[in-house]
């Protein structure tokens, strides 16, 4: 006869087994292939040569042997630009979603459901179609330029498309639901009696926000920031459509190396750089969340 503990372990293995096997085959397997490929030499006509070749990373970070690879600072510039655009996307989505979450949380249940439905509504349409609508709006003959010309704000069309600003705008539009959901979940659980108590005890609105509201909603902000930053850093669809050939990001560079240049090892090294940033962020988030949970535990 199986004990209760052994039976629970067996049930847990049955439940987690298929998902774990799927992740092992279709996530960890390709990831291992990418790691190995990033340390191999590129083939003359594509593919790889099975020789140790760490210069793919040196080509990015600057320690490449000139006999094999030449360091080009453009890759560092693209990496930093991608970090900047992803960070600005996080800030912009937070500025939109944080006050919206408070407004929606104060509505009746009927209107809450309707607003949440509106937040998820863009998922019912193709991302490519939605981004091309932005192209029609932002191009020199588009609606935005026409309105600005008609109102006399500008005297000639301005370049709104194929800029970093256009990419950030597109990123914010795409990732607003990803920021809103965790922020809204934290705001919805906010204990408003603490807020009222703070105000009754003489704390002003700003101090109440900094001492009560912000710390209590910080987990949702941190979760939303991670969920938005990671896909924004490696995104290539939005930069390809709204940035064109003028604004290159890491996702576009990786796609170019795999499909056009056929330099799989260098593309793999770039992908590993993106993955390392993501792992650092996730590890930091887990550590901070764990410490916050320990500090909030009873008896501490």
Backbone as CSV, one residue per row, in Angstrom:
resi,resn,N_x,N_y,N_z,CA_x,CA_y,CA_z,C_x,C_y,C_z
1,UNK,0.840,-1.192,0.000,0.000,0.000,0.000,0.887,1.258,0.000
2,UNK,0.552,2.194,-0.872,1.289,3.435,-0.943,0.893,4.347,0.209
3,UNK,1.869,4.991,0.782,1.565,5.978,1.814,0.956,7.213,1.156
4,UNK,0.406,8.091,2.008,-0.216,9.317,1.488,0.821,10.198,0.796
5,UNK,2.032,10.276,1.376,3.085,11.108,0.770,3.494,10.564,-0.586
6,UNK,3.685,9.238,-0.668,4.071,8.637,-1.938,2.969,8.791,-2.983
7,UNK,1.723,8.682,-2.547,0.609,8.838,-3.474,0.543,10.272,-4.014
8,UNK,0.793,11.239,-3.134,0.794,12.633,-3.583,1.937,12.894,-4.549
9,UNK,3.091,12.313,-4.285,4.216,12.472,-5.198,3.917,11.860,-6.554
10,UNK,3.267,10.719,-6.545,2.908,10.082,-7.812,1.905,10.927,-8.583
11,UNK,0.910,11.466,-7.878,-0.061,12.334,-8.542,0.601,13.581,-9.112
12,UNK,1.545,14.152,-8.331,2.252,15.342,-8.797,3.104,15.031,-10.024
13,UNK,3.752,13.855,-10.025,4.560,13.470,-11.181,3.687,13.272,-12.420
14,UNK,2.500,12.710,-12.236,1.598,12.499,-13.373,1.113,13.835,-13.925
15,UNK,0.834,14.774,-13.036,0.334,16.084,-13.485,1.421,16.923,-14.145
16,UNK,2.621,16.896,-13.551,3.703,17.730,-14.069,4.532,17.043,-15.145
17,UNK,4.424,15.743,-15.257,5.251,15.008,-16.219,5.104,15.480,-17.657
18,UNK,3.872,15.524,-18.210,3.739,15.956,-19.622,4.264,17.356,-19.880
19,UNK,3.948,18.296,-18.977,4.428,19.666,-19.170,5.950,19.740,-19.061
20,UNK,6.513,19.014,-18.102,7.969,19.018,-17.945,8.658,18.396,-19.151
21,UNK,8.090,17.328,-19.672,8.655,16.688,-20.857,8.572,17.613,-22.065
22,UNK,7.452,18.294,-22.203,7.281,19.229,-23.322,8.316,20.350,-23.252
23,UNK,8.515,20.930,-22.045,9.490,22.004,-21.887,10.907,21.497,-22.126
24,UNK,11.196,20.282,-21.653,12.535,19.730,-21.831,12.859,19.530,-23.310
25,UNK,11.882,19.066,-24.088,12.125,18.767,-25.498,12.111,20.027,-26.345
26,UNK,11.132,20.891,-26.127,10.924,22.019,-27.034,11.454,23.352,-26.500
27,UNK,11.968,23.412,-25.266,12.587,24.633,-24.761,14.048,24.403,-24.381
28,UNK,14.288,23.475,-23.466,15.657,23.244,-23.038,16.505,22.642,-24.155
29,UNK,15.900,21.794,-24.992,16.638,21.202,-26.107,17.132,22.257,-27.094
30,UNK,16.239,23.065,-27.659,16.703,24.138,-28.557,17.645,25.126,-27.883
31,UNK,17.404,25.406,-26.587,18.294,26.326,-25.876,19.705,25.753,-25.789
32,UNK,19.821,24.456,-25.515,21.142,23.811,-25.471,21.823,23.862,-26.838
33,UNK,21.040,23.657,-27.892,21.596,23.731,-29.254,22.117,25.140,-29.534
34,UNK,21.375,26.156,-29.110,21.795,27.546,-29.318,23.092,27.832,-28.556
35,UNK,23.190,27.345,-27.323,24.398,27.588,-26.530,25.614,26.954,-27.194
36,UNK,25.470,25.712,-27.641,26.583,25.028,-28.298,26.951,25.740,-29.599
37,UNK,25.935,26.107,-30.393,26.184,26.755,-31.677,26.895,28.088,-31.507
38,UNK,26.613,28.804,-30.414,27.234,30.119,-30.211,28.736,30.032,-30.004
39,UNK,29.261,28.848,-29.685,30.698,28.670,-29.494,31.345,27.918,-30.655
40,UNK,30.645,27.808,-31.789,31.181,27.143,-32.965,31.520,28.172,-34.037
41,UNK,32.327,27.759,-34.991,32.742,28.645,-36.078,31.683,28.651,-37.169
42,UNK,31.441,29.822,-37.793,30.468,29.865,-38.890,30.998,29.158,-40.130
43,UNK,30.111,28.457,-40.821,30.485,27.803,-42.064,30.678,28.811,-43.181
44,UNK,31.403,28.429,-44.197,31.689,29.334,-45.302,30.432,29.705,-46.071
45,UNK,29.535,28.761,-46.236,28.285,29.007,-46.969,27.064,28.786,-46.081
46,UNK,27.191,29.138,-44.813,26.117,28.932,-43.862,26.379,27.713,-43.003
47,UNK,25.520,27.509,-42.027,25.721,26.384,-41.134,26.864,26.649,-40.169
48,UNK,27.450,25.588,-39.631,28.509,25.718,-38.630,29.635,24.740,-38.942
49,UNK,30.815,25.066,-38.399,31.952,24.149,-38.401,32.234,23.768,-36.956
50,UNK,32.435,22.491,-36.706,32.538,21.998,-35.338,33.947,22.211,-34.786
51,UNK,34.279,23.493,-34.612,35.536,23.885,-33.975,35.237,24.937,-32.914
52,UNK,36.021,24.935,-31.832,35.830,25.885,-30.742,36.095,27.297,-31.256
53,UNK,35.138,28.192,-31.030,35.228,29.534,-31.626,34.523,30.535,-30.713
54,UNK,35.202,31.027,-29.674,34.568,31.996,-28.762,34.508,33.415,-29.311
55,UNK,35.019,33.630,-30.511,35.118,34.991,-31.051,33.765,35.564,-31.453
56,UNK,32.728,34.727,-31.474,31.390,35.286,-31.725,31.010,36.273,-30.629
57,UNK,31.316,35.924,-29.369,31.048,36.841,-28.264,32.036,38.008,-28.258
58,UNK,33.294,37.726,-28.671,34.278,38.794,-28.752,33.922,39.838,-29.784
59,UNK,33.240,39.421,-30.825,32.792,40.366,-31.858,31.772,41.347,-31.294
60,UNK,31.038,40.915,-30.263,30.042,41.779,-29.628,30.659,42.599,-28.509
61,UNK,31.465,41.934,-27.652,31.950,42.555,-26.418,33.323,43.196,-26.555
62,UNK,34.046,42.914,-27.659,35.290,43.626,-27.903,36.555,42.862,-27.630
63,UNK,36.502,41.551,-27.342,37.734,40.800,-27.098,38.043,39.811,-28.228
64,UNK,37.499,40.068,-29.415,37.729,39.168,-30.539,39.164,39.280,-31.036
65,UNK,39.719,38.169,-31.488,41.046,38.147,-32.093,40.930,38.713,-33.510
66,UNK,41.671,39.775,-33.834,41.549,40.362,-35.181,41.850,39.391,-36.307
67,UNK,42.560,38.291,-36.013,42.834,37.312,-37.063,41.573,36.573,-37.485
68,UNK,40.563,36.536,-36.588,39.354,35.775,-36.882,38.134,36.675,-37.048
69,UNK,37.941,37.587,-36.119,36.774,38.474,-36.145,37.221,39.898,-35.811
70,UNK,36.505,40.868,-36.326,36.795,42.268,-36.046,35.696,42.844,-35.167
71,UNK,36.108,43.453,-34.074,35.131,44.072,-33.177,34.493,45.276,-33.855
72,UNK,33.157,45.316,-33.802,32.423,46.425,-34.397,31.528,47.018,-33.317
73,UNK,31.759,48.279,-32.932,30.955,48.873,-31.843,29.491,49.030,-32.195
74,UNK,29.127,48.814,-33.454,27.718,48.959,-33.830,26.844,47.952,-33.090
75,UNK,27.400,46.786,-32.751,26.606,45.766,-32.058,26.322,46.186,-30.615
76,UNK,27.303,46.810,-29.966,27.060,47.350,-28.631,26.028,48.467,-28.705
77,UNK,26.110,49.296,-29.742,25.142,50.387,-29.907,23.731,49.836,-30.079
78,UNK,23.589,48.774,-30.874,22.275,48.154,-31.070,21.775,47.549,-29.766
79,UNK,22.678,46.917,-29.016,22.307,46.316,-27.739,21.819,47.386,-26.763
80,UNK,22.559,48.495,-26.655,22.163,49.574,-25.752,20.875,50.243,-26.206
81,UNK,20.706,50.397,-27.519,19.471,50.983,-28.027,18.283,50.101,-27.690
82,UNK,18.457,48.800,-27.811,17.368,47.877,-27.486,17.010,47.956,-26.005
83,UNK,18.043,48.045,-25.147,17.784,48.196,-23.716,17.038,49.494,-23.429
84,UNK,17.442,50.567,-24.100,16.800,51.862,-23.878,15.343,51.836,-24.313
85,UNK,15.080,51.292,-25.494,13.705,51.268,-25.998,12.834,50.369,-25.125
86,UNK,13.380,49.224,-24.683,12.608,48.338,-23.813,12.313,49.016,-22.478
87,UNK,13.303,49.738,-21.916,13.085,50.429,-20.640,12.059,51.546,-20.789
88,UNK,12.147,52.322,-21.873,11.168,53.389,-22.100,9.772,52.821,-22.331
89,UNK,9.706,51.648,-22.948,8.406,50.987,-23.134,7.794,50.625,-21.791
90,UNK,8.622,50.118,-20.873,8.134,49.783,-19.530,7.609,51.030,-18.820
91,UNK,8.378,52.114,-18.880,7.974,53.356,-18.205,6.677,53.892,-18.803
92,UNK,6.586,53.911,-20.133,5.399,54.464,-20.786,4.158,53.620,-20.505
93,UNK,4.283,52.301,-20.564,3.129,51.447,-20.280,2.697,51.585,-18.823
94,UNK,3.659,51.748,-17.925,3.314,51.934,-16.511,2.576,53.250,-16.293
95,UNK,3.030,54.318,-16.954,2.363,55.610,-16.818,0.930,55.566,-17.339
96,UNK,0.679,54.716,-18.320,-0.680,54.576,-18.848,-1.525,53.672,-17.955
97,UNK,-0.945,52.547,-17.550,-1.730,51.502,-16.884,-1.949,51.763,-15.396
98,UNK,-1.013,52.428,-14.730,-1.137,52.609,-13.277,-2.365,53.443,-12.907
99,UNK,-2.533,54.635,-13.463,-3.769,55.376,-13.132,-5.023,54.705,-13.677
100,UNK,-4.906,54.048,-14.841,-6.075,53.358,-15.389,-6.523,52.232,-14.471
101,UNK,-5.575,51.519,-13.861,-5.926,50.438,-12.948,-6.692,50.960,-11.742
102,UNK,-6.297,52.107,-11.215,-7.008,52.693,-10.075,-8.415,53.117,-10.482
103,UNK,-8.543,53.721,-11.655,-9.870,54.157,-12.108,-10.807,52.971,-12.295
104,UNK,-10.324,51.922,-12.931,-11.168,50.765,-13.205,-11.502,50.019,-11.919
105,UNK,-10.555,49.962,-10.968,-10.811,49.233,-9.723,-11.916,49.869,-8.895
106,UNK,-12.227,51.149,-9.123,-13.260,51.848,-8.357,-14.623,51.755,-9.026
107,UNK,-14.699,51.124,-10.186,-15.970,51.007,-10.894,-16.796,49.864,-10.314
108,UNK,-18.040,49.801,-10.750,-18.899,48.673,-10.375,-18.433,47.415,-11.106
109,UNK,-18.884,46.265,-10.614,-18.439,45.002,-11.206,-18.798,44.915,-12.687
110,UNK,-19.944,45.444,-13.060,-20.369,45.384,-14.462,-19.409,46.163,-15.359
111,UNK,-19.063,47.369,-14.946,-18.161,48.184,-15.750,-16.725,47.684,-15.677
112,UNK,-16.351,47.060,-14.556,-15.018,46.447,-14.481,-14.856,45.376,-15.552
113,UNK,-15.845,44.499,-15.650,-15.786,43.431,-16.644,-15.714,43.995,-18.053
114,UNK,-16.481,45.043,-18.307,-16.479,45.640,-19.640,-15.115,46.262,-19.955
115,UNK,-14.532,46.963,-18.995,-13.229,47.588,-19.217,-12.131,46.535,-19.397
116,UNK,-12.179,45.471,-18.627,-11.203,44.403,-18.794,-11.340,43.739,-20.159
117,UNK,-12.569,43.624,-20.635,-12.782,43.096,-21.982,-12.162,44.017,-23.028
118,UNK,-12.297,45.335,-22.842,-11.703,46.286,-23.783,-10.179,46.193,-23.771
119,UNK,-9.597,45.934,-22.590,-8.141,45.809,-22.500,-7.649,44.632,-23.329
120,UNK,-8.381,43.536,-23.305,-7.968,42.334,-24.042,-8.480,42.306,-25.473
121,UNK,-9.275,43.268,-25.874,-9.874,43.271,-27.207,-8.849,43.242,-28.336
122,UNK,-7.715,43.958,-28.241,-6.743,43.912,-29.349,-6.239,42.523,-29.685
123,UNK,-6.286,41.578,-28.730,-5.815,40.230,-29.014,-6.685,39.507,-30.037
124,UNK,-7.883,40.028,-30.291,-8.776,39.387,-31.245,-8.420,39.744,-32.687
125,UNK,-7.494,40.662,-32.893,-7.072,41.052,-34.234,-5.593,40.722,-34.408
126,UNK,-5.198,40.527,-35.654,-3.808,40.184,-35.945,-2.876,41.330,-35.571
127,UNK,-1.731,41.002,-34.993,-0.750,42.007,-34.613,-0.230,42.749,-35.840
128,UNK,-0.004,42.027,-36.926,0.524,42.656,-38.139,-0.466,43.686,-38.667
129,UNK,-1.742,43.332,-38.670,-2.765,44.256,-39.166,-2.805,45.501,-38.292
130,UNK,-2.759,45.316,-36.981,-2.820,46.457,-36.067,-1.611,47.378,-36.226
131,UNK,-0.436,46.806,-36.470,0.752,47.636,-36.647,0.719,48.393,-37.971
132,UNK,0.170,47.783,-39.005,0.077,48.493,-40.281,-0.933,49.632,-40.211
133,UNK,-1.888,49.543,-39.309,-2.777,50.685,-39.076,-1.967,51.866,-38.544
134,UNK,-1.001,51.595,-37.669,-0.132,52.660,-37.175,0.720,53.244,-38.289
135,UNK,1.132,52.409,-39.238,1.873,52.925,-40.395,1.017,53.916,-41.169
136,UNK,-0.251,53.578,-41.378,-1.159,54.478,-42.093,-1.385,55.767,-41.318
137,UNK,-1.385,55.691,-39.991,-1.608,56.887,-39.181,-0.380,57.796,-39.130
138,UNK,0.820,57.211,-39.093,2.028,57.979,-38.826,2.799,58.395,-40.076
139,UNK,2.502,57.841,-41.220,3.271,58.198,-42.414,3.025,59.668,-42.782
140,UNK,3.844,60.191,-43.692,3.778,61.620,-44.007,2.435,62.031,-44.597
141,UNK,1.755,61.122,-45.269,0.423,61.427,-45.804,-0.676,60.839,-44.929
142,UNK,-0.320,60.479,-43.700,-1.282,59.831,-42.812,-2.141,60.821,-42.052
143,UNK,-3.006,60.261,-41.214,-3.985,61.066,-40.491,-3.321,62.066,-39.541
144,UNK,-2.290,61.659,-38.818,-1.664,62.541,-37.830,-1.061,63.766,-38.506
145,UNK,-0.308,63.557,-39.569,0.285,64.697,-40.280,-0.779,65.583,-40.901
146,UNK,-1.844,64.989,-41.433,-2.917,65.790,-42.036,-3.602,66.680,-40.990
147,UNK,-3.853,66.128,-39.803,-4.485,66.920,-38.742,-3.565,68.057,-38.309
148,UNK,-2.264,67.765,-38.149,-1.325,68.805,-37.741,-1.198,69.893,-38.804
149,UNK,-1.252,69.502,-40.080,-1.180,70.491,-41.146,-2.443,71.344,-41.206
150,UNK,-3.593,70.705,-41.046,-4.860,71.428,-41.121,-5.022,72.416,-39.971
151,UNK,-4.493,72.059,-38.802,-4.619,72.952,-37.642,-3.509,74.008,-37.592
152,UNK,-2.565,73.935,-38.521,-1.502,74.929,-38.585,-0.382,74.726,-37.593
153,UNK,-0.354,73.590,-36.912,0.716,73.331,-35.945,2.052,73.152,-36.664
154,UNK,2.024,72.526,-37.829,3.227,72.360,-38.648,2.928,72.896,-40.037
155,UNK,3.995,73.263,-40.768,3.803,73.778,-42.120,4.201,72.780,-43.196
156,UNK,4.787,71.661,-42.770,5.122,70.587,-43.704,5.124,69.262,-42.939
157,UNK,4.895,68.161,-43.621,4.834,66.865,-42.924,6.142,66.555,-42.201
158,UNK,6.012,65.930,-41.043,7.179,65.526,-40.251,7.319,64.009,-40.312
159,UNK,8.536,63.560,-40.073,8.829,62.130,-40.103,8.455,61.510,-38.755
160,UNK,7.291,60.918,-38.699,6.851,60.236,-37.488,7.121,58.744,-37.556
161,UNK,7.119,58.198,-38.758,7.327,56.761,-38.947,8.822,56.487,-39.114
162,UNK,9.217,55.253,-38.842,10.600,54.805,-38.972,11.534,55.594,-38.053
163,UNK,11.104,55.783,-36.827,11.891,56.447,-35.794,11.796,55.633,-34.506
164,UNK,12.664,55.950,-33.547,12.592,55.292,-32.248,11.272,55.604,-31.557
165,UNK,10.794,56.831,-31.732,9.513,57.195,-31.137,8.371,56.349,-31.652
166,UNK,8.380,56.063,-32.956,7.337,55.221,-33.534,7.410,53.802,-32.976
167,UNK,8.630,53.305,-32.786,8.789,51.956,-32.223,8.280,51.918,-30.790
168,UNK,8.631,52.920,-29.994,8.168,52.954,-28.607,6.649,53.039,-28.566
169,UNK,6.070,53.864,-29.432,4.614,53.969,-29.494,3.978,52.625,-29.827
170,UNK,4.540,51.931,-30.815,4.020,50.616,-31.178,4.192,49.601,-30.068
171,UNK,5.357,49.632,-29.385,5.596,48.724,-28.271,4.592,48.968,-27.144
172,UNK,4.376,50.231,-26.820,3.425,50.555,-25.756,2.035,50.049,-26.126
173,UNK,1.643,50.263,-27.370,0.332,49.802,-27.825,0.200,48.282,-27.701
174,UNK,1.270,47.560,-28.026,1.222,46.099,-28.004,1.240,45.559,-26.583
175,UNK,2.046,46.176,-25.698,2.301,45.584,-24.387,1.474,46.188,-23.263
176,UNK,0.567,47.095,-23.546,-0.291,47.644,-22.488,-1.052,46.551,-21.736
177,UNK,-1.664,45.567,-22.400,-2.366,44.519,-21.623,-1.441,43.736,-20.697
178,UNK,-0.175,43.544,-21.095,0.760,42.774,-20.278,1.154,43.546,-19.016
179,UNK,1.186,44.862,-19.095,1.464,45.663,-17.909,0.212,45.841,-17.062
180,UNK,-0.920,46.002,-17.719,-2.135,46.341,-16.983,-2.576,45.210,-16.051
181,UNK,-2.529,43.982,-16.503,-3.078,42.873,-15.723,-2.401,42.689,-14.366
182,UNK,-1.071,42.598,-14.271,-0.467,42.465,-12.933,-0.630,43.721,-12.075
183,UNK,-0.577,44.913,-12.696,-0.787,46.139,-11.927,-2.207,46.184,-11.387
184,UNK,-3.176,45.831,-12.223,-4.578,45.843,-11.788,-4.813,44.827,-10.666
185,UNK,-4.162,43.677,-10.759,-4.322,42.666,-9.709,-3.829,43.198,-8.358
186,UNK,-2.718,43.945,-8.351,-2.213,44.525,-7.097,-3.116,45.644,-6.596
187,UNK,-3.589,46.467,-7.514,-4.463,47.571,-7.115,-5.787,47.032,-6.580
188,UNK,-6.287,45.979,-7.180,-7.563,45.402,-6.753,-7.473,44.848,-5.332
189,UNK,-6.295,44.370,-4.946,-6.113,43.816,-3.601,-5.687,44.870,-2.579
190,UNK,-5.570,46.122,-3.014,-5.127,47.183,-2.114,-6.131,47.392,-0.975
191,UNK,-5.617,47.439,0.246,-6.458,47.650,1.428,-6.660,49.155,1.615
192,UNK,-7.838,49.638,1.231,-8.096,51.070,1.279,-8.291,51.585,2.708
193,UNK,-8.501,50.701,3.663,-8.573,51.164,5.054,-7.230,51.718,5.514
194,UNK,-6.127,51.159,5.008,-4.810,51.692,5.340,-4.620,53.082,4.748
195,UNK,-5.137,53.275,3.548,-5.035,54.594,2.911,-5.832,55.625,3.705
196,UNK,-7.063,55.261,4.073,-7.885,56.201,4.844,-7.280,56.475,6.217
197,UNK,-6.698,55.453,6.829,-6.057,55.646,8.131,-4.866,56.601,8.015
198,UNK,-4.094,56.459,6.955,-2.956,57.346,6.747,-3.403,58.787,6.588
199,UNK,-4.480,58.986,5.818,-4.985,60.347,5.633,-5.571,60.911,6.930
200,UNK,-6.243,60.062,7.700,-6.829,60.516,8.960,-5.759,60.898,9.982
201,UNK,-4.599,60.246,9.897,-3.526,60.523,10.850,-2.667,61.718,10.435
202,UNK,-3.057,62.394,9.354,-2.376,63.633,8.992,-1.416,63.542,7.840
203,UNK,-1.210,62.364,7.279,-0.320,62.249,6.120,-1.021,62.826,4.893
204,UNK,-0.294,63.568,4.102,-0.856,64.142,2.893,-0.997,63.102,1.800
205,UNK,-1.624,63.465,0.690,-1.812,62.517,-0.421,-0.494,61.981,-0.968
206,UNK,0.507,62.858,-1.107,1.777,62.413,-1.675,2.474,61.429,-0.733
207,UNK,2.510,61.769,0.557,3.152,60.865,1.514,2.398,59.546,1.631
208,UNK,1.079,59.594,1.569,0.292,58.364,1.610,0.581,57.498,0.399
209,UNK,0.718,58.137,-0.750,1.025,57.374,-1.959,2.400,56.724,-1.858
210,UNK,3.405,57.487,-1.373,4.771,56.964,-1.324,4.948,55.923,-0.231
211,UNK,4.231,56.060,0.895,4.434,55.168,2.043,3.456,53.994,2.078
212,UNK,2.265,54.153,1.486,1.240,53.112,1.593,0.933,52.497,0.228
213,UNK,0.468,53.320,-0.697,-0.042,52.798,-1.972,1.079,52.187,-2.811
214,UNK,2.168,52.919,-2.983,3.251,52.435,-3.842,3.875,51.139,-3.331
215,UNK,4.208,51.010,-2.035,4.771,49.727,-1.580,3.798,48.556,-1.732
216,UNK,2.506,48.798,-1.513,1.541,47.705,-1.609,1.288,47.272,-3.044
217,UNK,1.459,48.178,-3.993,1.262,47.824,-5.408,2.576,47.535,-6.118
218,UNK,3.701,47.606,-5.402,5.012,47.368,-6.011,5.145,45.976,-6.640
219,UNK,4.591,44.892,-6.032,4.712,43.594,-6.693,4.089,43.562,-8.088
220,UNK,2.937,44.202,-8.246,2.323,44.251,-9.566,3.140,45.070,-10.546
221,UNK,3.724,46.175,-10.061,4.575,46.994,-10.927,5.801,46.207,-11.368
222,UNK,6.438,45.514,-10.428,7.630,44.734,-10.758,7.296,43.598,-11.716
223,UNK,6.182,42.903,-11.453,5.787,41.820,-12.349,5.478,42.329,-13.744
224,UNK,4.735,43.424,-13.843,4.430,43.988,-15.151,5.676,44.464,-15.867
225,UNK,6.626,45.058,-15.128,7.863,45.529,-15.744,8.652,44.377,-16.348
226,UNK,8.732,43.264,-15.636,9.457,42.100,-16.156,8.742,41.523,-17.371
227,UNK,7.417,41.400,-17.277,6.641,40.817,-18.380,6.733,41.673,-19.632
228,UNK,6.838,42.980,-19.477,6.924,43.874,-20.638,8.358,43.977,-21.150
229,UNK,9.325,44.112,-20.251,10.700,44.353,-20.669,11.279,43.184,-21.457
230,UNK,11.008,41.963,-21.011,11.632,40.801,-21.648,11.205,40.655,-23.105
231,UNK,9.909,40.623,-23.440,9.565,40.521,-24.865,9.882,41.780,-25.660
232,UNK,9.870,42.950,-25.008,10.208,44.184,-25.724,11.669,44.192,-26.134
233,UNK,12.546,43.623,-25.327,13.971,43.612,-25.632,14.273,42.798,-26.891
234,UNK,13.599,41.676,-27.054,13.877,40.822,-28.207,12.865,40.924,-29.323
235,UNK,11.954,41.879,-29.234,10.907,42.004,-30.253,11.509,42.422,-31.592
236,UNK,11.026,41.815,-32.678,11.501,42.201,-34.002,10.367,42.589,-34.951
237,UNK,9.128,42.270,-34.578,8.008,42.593,-35.458,7.740,44.092,-35.473
238,UNK,7.639,44.692,-34.286,7.364,46.135,-34.195,8.483,46.959,-34.814
239,UNK,9.777,46.705,-34.501,10.837,47.479,-35.161,10.878,47.279,-36.671
240,UNK,10.552,46.080,-37.133,10.594,45.833,-38.571,9.534,46.636,-39.312
241,UNK,8.363,46.808,-38.703,7.262,47.500,-39.383,7.311,49.003,-39.139
242,UNK,7.529,49.409,-37.875,7.497,50.837,-37.545,8.880,51.481,-37.557
243,UNK,9.933,50.679,-37.542,11.285,51.225,-37.590,11.937,51.111,-38.940
244,UNK,11.449,50.163,-39.760,12.024,49.973,-41.076,13.489,49.606,-40.991
245,UNK,14.274,50.105,-41.959,15.711,49.840,-41.969,16.491,50.906,-41.211
246,UNK,15.799,51.912,-40.662,16.483,53.021,-40.000,16.806,52.733,-38.543
247,UNK,15.994,51.928,-37.880,16.188,51.657,-36.448,16.325,50.145,-36.282
248,UNK,17.523,49.705,-35.986,17.802,48.276,-35.813,17.808,47.934,-34.333
249,UNK,17.095,46.851,-33.987,17.106,46.343,-32.626,17.644,44.924,-32.623
250,UNK,17.840,44.378,-31.425,18.462,43.058,-31.304,17.670,41.980,-32.035
251,UNK,16.342,42.040,-31.908,15.525,41.037,-32.575,15.716,41.044,-34.079
252,UNK,15.786,42.233,-34.676,16.015,42.345,-36.109,17.406,41.860,-36.487
253,UNK,18.399,42.184,-35.653,19.765,41.754,-35.928,19.891,40.238,-35.876
254,UNK,19.256,39.619,-34.892,19.298,38.153,-34.790,18.611,37.516,-35.997
255,UNK,17.459,38.039,-36.367,16.762,37.527,-37.550,17.629,37.669,-38.794
256,UNK,18.296,38.800,-38.933,19.159,39.050,-40.087,20.317,38.054,-40.139
257,UNK,20.916,37.774,-38.988,22.057,36.854,-38.956,21.643,35.427,-39.299
258,UNK,20.458,35.014,-38.873,20.020,33.646,-39.148,19.514,33.474,-40.576
259,UNK,18.759,34.439,-41.082,18.074,34.256,-42.363,18.828,34.862,-43.541
260,UNK,19.398,36.048,-43.369,20.056,36.724,-44.488,21.551,36.418,-44.528
261,UNK,22.270,36.694,-43.445,23.713,36.463,-43.419,24.068,34.992,-43.263
262,UNK,23.133,34.189,-42.751,23.342,32.752,-42.523,24.533,32.498,-41.594
263,UNK,24.759,33.425,-40.681,25.812,33.265,-39.677,25.153,32.789,-38.396
264,UNK,24.878,31.498,-38.322,24.143,30.939,-37.195,24.892,31.078,-35.866
265,UNK,26.208,30.859,-35.813,26.892,31.012,-34.521,26.813,32.431,-33.965
266,UNK,26.987,33.447,-34.832,26.909,34.820,-34.348,25.481,35.159,-33.934
267,UNK,24.498,34.694,-34.695,23.106,34.893,-34.297,22.796,34.224,-32.972
268,UNK,23.361,33.042,-32.759,23.165,32.348,-31.482,23.822,33.107,-30.334
269,UNK,25.003,33.677,-30.570,25.668,34.460,-29.529,24.841,35.692,-29.166
270,UNK,24.272,36.351,-30.170,23.402,37.493,-29.893,22.180,37.066,-29.088
271,UNK,21.588,35.921,-29.466,20.426,35.417,-28.734,20.786,35.072,-27.296
272,UNK,21.996,34.539,-27.072,22.424,34.233,-25.717,22.639,35.501,-24.897
273,UNK,23.075,36.570,-25.546,23.206,37.850,-24.835,21.844,38.331,-24.351
274,UNK,20.850,38.236,-25.215,19.489,38.622,-24.828,18.989,37.715,-23.712
275,UNK,19.233,36.415,-23.853,18.793,35.465,-22.839,19.460,35.737,-21.496
276,UNK,20.733,36.126,-21.501,21.425,36.395,-20.238,20.802,37.589,-19.519
277,UNK,20.441,38.634,-20.280,19.779,39.784,-19.663,18.443,39.365,-19.067
278,UNK,17.698,38.545,-19.788,16.407,38.078,-19.298,16.565,37.252,-18.026
279,UNK,17.567,36.377,-17.992,17.768,35.541,-16.811,18.169,36.386,-15.605
280,UNK,18.998,37.402,-15.821,19.377,38.293,-14.719,18.156,39.004,-14.167
281,UNK,17.296,39.488,-15.059,16.080,40.171,-14.616,15.165,39.225,-13.845
282,UNK,14.955,38.024,-14.376,14.081,37.067,-13.703,14.644,36.652,-12.353
283,UNK,15.962,36.424,-12.299,16.588,36.046,-11.035,16.453,37.167,-10.012
284,UNK,16.681,38.408,-10.448,16.540,39.548,-9.545,15.114,39.680,-9.043
285,UNK,14.156,39.470,-9.948,12.750,39.569,-9.553,12.391,38.493,-8.531
286,UNK,12.876,37.267,-8.752,12.578,36.177,-7.817,13.207,36.447,-6.459
287,UNK,14.459,36.934,-6.447,15.140,37.213,-5.181,14.425,38.313,-4.411
288,UNK,14.084,39.398,-5.105,13.398,40.508,-4.439,12.030,40.075,-3.932
289,UNK,11.303,39.299,-4.739,9.983,38.828,-4.315,10.090,37.908,-3.112
290,UNK,11.113,37.048,-3.098,11.292,36.135,-1.970,11.608,36.900,-0.691
291,UNK,12.470,37.900,-0.802,12.799,38.701,0.388,11.591,39.475,0.878
292,UNK,10.806,39.997,-0.067,9.607,40.728,0.333,8.625,39.803,1.037
293,UNK,8.510,38.563,0.536,7.619,37.610,1.171,8.092,37.214,2.561
294,UNK,9.424,37.086,2.736,9.945,36.749,4.061,9.735,37.898,5.029
295,UNK,9.927,39.144,4.561,9.738,40.273,5.435,8.276,40.435,5.864
296,UNK,7.361,40.022,4.960,5.935,40.138,5.272,5.407,38.965,6.069
297,UNK,6.230,37.932,6.288,5.775,36.746,7.002,5.522,37.085,8.477
298,UNK,4.561,36.394,9.099,4.257,36.645,10.506,5.460,36.370,11.386
299,UNK,5.645,37.199,12.401,6.740,36.997,13.338,8.028,37.675,12.952
300,UNK,8.039,38.404,11.806,9.244,39.094,11.395,9.083,40.593,11.585
